[in-house]
Amino acid sequence: MRLLSATIAIVSLVGVIVMAPIYGAAIFMLLLFGLFLLALVGVLSGVDDRSVPQHDPAMNPKAWRNGDSH
């Protein structure tokens, strides 16, 4: 599904670029750009979370005020 969304995103973005110099194609450009944004959201929703998890997260947000070491 991600490959289909990526293909739709690329084709619609190229369509917007190709239609940019055409006078009177503003409606089609807006539709293609909207399709590009929707397909881009589909591509980004399939991307894995690659953030680094914390090993020992601080559980007490007031520890610095109370003088605790953790």
C-alpha positions as CSV (number, residue, x, y, z in Angstrom):
1,M,0.0,0.0,0.0
2,R,2.9,2.3,0.7
3,L,4.3,1.8,-2.8
4,L,0.9,2.7,-4.3
5,S,0.7,5.9,-2.1
6,A,4.2,6.8,-3.1
7,T,3.5,6.3,-6.8
8,I,0.3,8.5,-6.5
9,A,2.3,11.2,-4.7
10,I,5.0,11.3,-7.3
11,V,2.7,11.3,-10.2
12,S,0.4,14.0,-8.8
13,L,3.4,16.2,-7.9
14,V,4.8,15.9,-11.4
15,G,1.3,16.7,-12.7
16,V,1.2,19.8,-10.7
17,I,4.6,20.9,-12.0
18,V,3.7,20.1,-15.6
19,M,0.4,22.0,-15.3
20,A,1.9,25.1,-13.6
21,P,2.6,27.0,-16.9
22,I,-0.8,26.2,-18.4
23,Y,-3.2,29.1,-18.1
24,G,-6.5,28.0,-16.7
25,A,-5.4,24.8,-15.1
26,A,-5.5,26.1,-11.6
27,I,-8.5,23.9,-10.6
28,F,-6.7,20.8,-11.8
29,M,-3.5,21.9,-10.0
30,L,-5.4,22.3,-6.7
31,L,-7.0,18.9,-7.1
32,L,-3.6,17.2,-7.9
33,F,-1.9,19.0,-5.1
34,G,-4.6,17.8,-2.7
35,L,-4.2,14.3,-4.0
36,F,-0.4,14.7,-3.5
37,L,-0.9,15.7,0.2
38,L,-3.3,12.8,0.8
39,A,-0.9,10.3,-0.7
40,L,2.0,11.9,1.2
41,V,0.1,11.3,4.5
42,G,-0.4,7.7,3.4
43,V,3.3,7.3,2.8
44,L,4.3,8.9,6.1
45,S,1.8,6.9,8.1
46,G,3.5,3.7,7.0
47,V,7.0,4.8,8.1
48,D,8.3,3.0,11.2
49,D,9.0,4.9,14.4
50,R,12.8,5.2,14.5
51,S,13.1,7.4,17.6
52,V,15.5,6.4,20.3
53,P,13.6,5.3,23.5
54,Q,14.8,6.4,26.9
55,H,16.4,3.7,29.0
56,D,15.5,5.2,32.4
57,P,13.0,8.1,32.0
58,A,12.6,10.5,34.9
59,M,9.3,9.8,36.6
60,N,9.3,12.7,39.0
61,P,9.2,16.0,37.3
62,K,9.7,17.9,40.6
63,A,12.9,15.9,41.7
64,W,15.2,18.8,40.9
65,R,13.2,21.0,43.3
66,N,13.1,18.4,46.1
67,G,16.8,17.6,45.9
68,D,16.4,14.0,44.7
69,S,19.2,12.6,42.6
70,H,16.7,10.9,40.2
